[in-house]
Amino acid sequence: MLNKRKGQLQIAETLVSVTLMLALALLLISAANQLTSPSTDFTYLNQTAEDILATADELGLLRPCVYLFGNINYDDAYTLYQDALIDYIKVHMPPKLGYSLICHEIIDGSTNPSYFTIIGTSADILAYQGDAIVVANYHLGSFSSSEFGLFDLQYLVQLFIWEKI
């Protein structure tokens, strides 16, 4: 009876060891793929940018940054949301990539060519025009908040991503 339990224990130990080795192998393969995949893969960069914008909006970080921009009544709240948005993007953006976030107001269905910058600077974007750069677009139709009120302006939010040199 004792040998039977000892054999079962050895089988269980083997299964746990194999499972742990497989999990470790998958983690190593995933890490190696991230390191070896070129950051200039535009599909990867575009998907990263789109995911960041969509998730930031779902988390409630993007709209307050856009709609409270320049409103002196909500300067402190804007700064709080902007800092949280910057932290969120930094966590999800590989360190070898640069980024900037801008907004265009949409008037009568047309995008206004002038814009305001939420993260980064206009100089950052201009410096990388013509090089490998990805632009993800995200449309905001309105913002309703019990704390800040109702905003019905429409915006085109653009996240620019480029590889740092």
Disulfide bonds with the S-S distance in Angstrom:
none
